[in-house]
Amino acid sequence: MGPMMTRSRARDPNVCGVTAAIAVIDGKWKTALLWLLESGPRRPGELRRRLPGLTEKVLTQALREMEADGLIHREVHEVRPLKTVYSLTPFGRDLSEALAPLADWGHRRLAKLTDSLPVS
């Protein structure tokens, strides 16, 4: 299933709530971007430095989608050179807080998998 299919699910009123939420954070970087923005507004360059492997193109795409989904706010300061700052909206903060228990569950699952690996 391609990314466009997942994106369309974010707006389909007939999917379950979990599916609708996951569609909004789908992809490798969006949850990491949410966590980073939780501690305060950040500039795109700073986000890229904190997430090695994230290209400028992919970052721009993710930020645009997150803005379209109402999770983040983009503010452009009229200075030269133009300074863009991203911050979480209250809706984005709600999502970030809702994801925390899911993240805990994920870490517990990974620990369980590690514990059950055969010792060589």
Helices and strands as residue ranges (DSSP letters): H 3-9, H 17-25, H 30-38, H 44-50, H 56-68, E 72-77, E 83-88, H 90-115
